Amino acid sequence: MSDAPIPFAEPDAIADAIIAKVGKKIVLALPLGLGKANHIANALFARAAADPSITLQIITALTLEKPHAAKGLEGRFMNPIVERLFEGYPELAYAKALRAGTLPPNIEVSEFFFVAGRWLGVPKAQQNYISTNYTHAQRYILARRPNVIAQLVARHPDGTRYSISSNTDLTLDMLAAREAGKADFILVGEVNSELPYIGYDAEIPASTFSLMLENAATDFPLFAPPKEPVSIQDYAVGLHVARMVPDGGTLQIGIGSMGDAIARGLILRDDDNETFRAATQQLALDGLPEDQSHLAPFDKGLFGSSEMLVDTFLELMDTGIIKREVDGTLLHGGFFLGPRSFYKRLRELPEAERAKIRMKPISYVNELYGDEETKRKARVGARFVNSAMMVTLLGAVASDALEDGRVVSGVGGQYNFVAQAFALEDARSIITLRATRQSGARTLSNIRWSYGHTTIPRHLRDIVVTEYGIADLRGKSDRDCIAAMLEIADSRFQAELLASAKKTGKIEASYEIPAPFRNNTPRRVEIALAALRDDGLLDPFPFGTDFTETELRLLPALQLMQTAAKSPAKLGSLFLRGLSTPASAADRECLARMALENPRSLSDRLYASLLRGALRA
């Protein structure tokens, strides 16, 4: 192998070189999420689409797509944001063809994790989905005998080494398999100037690569999903979780509004402990055992061990909560993804600080096997926090698929961390979910008596958290598990759930839910957290946002309109308010942003009045 990869400036040329090296049967492994070499993948797709004698099998996960253009008010709000945030991002050709149903017969795409909910209506994607734990994905990839891995990389200024940066997860394990003679593939890279240069395990010699694409014309902005607003229910969950994390412990959290809420809860506990204690006392009805209750500010601090490095970990480092070092490291991660500000922070971190973030193979982060003694010493007091779609009264968790078998996302590393929580002496698995969800005009319970799909079996039940409280299920009998889960269910569904449990004899016919837990309503949560929200401590975007000030004003107004649409009376009230209330200067900016400042059509005049009413409300 030469000391440096063969350089290429054009995607078509590197595609031809790949075919010349491996032949016309290409098994292409692409890293999940951010780490895909988009231009190389697209060039290989184009070659195979144009030449039926080429077979192309793509194995990957978490294919990132620009949000689709929307219509109506949603489109007026979202389409300019999509253009602003994703301008210049090269869409993956295989994803567009798969979604359109035009994938050529000589091209196959298999994924082991989906962006949540994006592929429910695409039969071919559902049919080729590979159900696996994250740590087992490598063995299934190896079984398909990949001959090409194409990865996005950051180049060191000296040109002698590259960083696989965002995606050490499976690539490092695959390279180890190649070194051991268990795989035979070429590693090809695509240089991206925005990708942060991460050292240590993520840094590999130039000689590891066979081919390298680098050209200003193929450089592109990294995929950066905008942050979701944190709801009051999310904040309630976050505050509950924050009182279960021990000082000197280890933390794993994920991306999204729930992860942001947990981080904000931890910061409030450390920064304004009196307010934190008062809020949790107002919110919590459960009697959390003393050995599981952790309310004091952080002295020793936390260590981070998370399959996904999310931007909130940097916030926790900034505030001195993540400060417990293990061999000079504050945080282990397997891959990362986040907003633009996150990538910028990573790029601009002083080298000494960035060196405390170590990207590791997923076999290291998600498992105890291999160097187990070192891992056990590092992961003391671990709290592995993962979200779910639904949980049954008996503690089984559904996180990745629907009852009819369609996959929403994937198992990913959730099962790994739940199992790890039981393997470590003082660790706990915490499953979070909102107690209810909306389906059109209907409110449905996310706590069920039973469900036809399971991600985490009931024998691994541990801690479940909703906005209404904490259910500690570990070691409990089925009867006590049911009682605990009923206490964190929404009260609108408790009677039906309890009746199901009584019908099967799993709880005594005389059992009644204790009175304090029969007021589990959104109103109770709103009242408990009203003071914090009024004081500005529960901002919908606690760690920043890519939305403009005008868009931030529009968001709650549009949500109010969406809610009102389910009730003719509420819709009429908004309409009348909009007709009778003059628009302020700020309102006019919002109307202009939605192209409703000078409405002409009947529908636009209706939308404008409703929006004015919602803004006033």
Buried (B, 14 or more C-beta within 10 A) or exposed (E): EEEEBEEBEBBBEBBBBBBEBBEEEBBBBBBBBBBBBBBBBBBBBBBBBEBEEBBBBBBBBBBBBBBEEEEEBEEBBBBBBBEEBBEEBBBBBBBBBBBEEEBBEBBBBBBBBBBBEBBBEBEBBBEBBBBBBBBBBBEBBBEEEBBBBBBBBBBBEEEEBBBBBBBBBBBBBBBBBBEEEEBEBBBBBBBBEBBBBBBBBBBBEBEBBBBBBBBEEBBBBBBBBBBBBBBBBBBBBBBBBBBBBBBBBBBBBBBBBBBBBBBBBBBBBBBBBEBBBEBBEBBBBBEBEEEBBBBEEBEEBBBBBBBBBBBBBBBBBEBEBBBBEBEEBBBBBBBBBBBBBBBEBBBEBEEEEBBBBBBBBBBBBBBBEEEEEEBBEBBBBBBBBBBBBBBBBBBBBBBBBBEEEBBBBBBBBBBBBBBBBBBBEBBBBBBBBBBBEEEEEEBBBBBBBEBEBBBBEBEBBBBBBBBBBBBBBBEBEBBBBBBBBBBBBBBBBBEEBBEBBBEEEBBEEEEEBEEEBBEBBBEBBEEBBEBBBEEEBBBBBBBEBBBBEBBEBBBBBBEBBEBBEEEEEBBEBBBEBBEEBEBEEEBBBBBEBBEBBEBEEEEBEBBBBBBBBBBBB
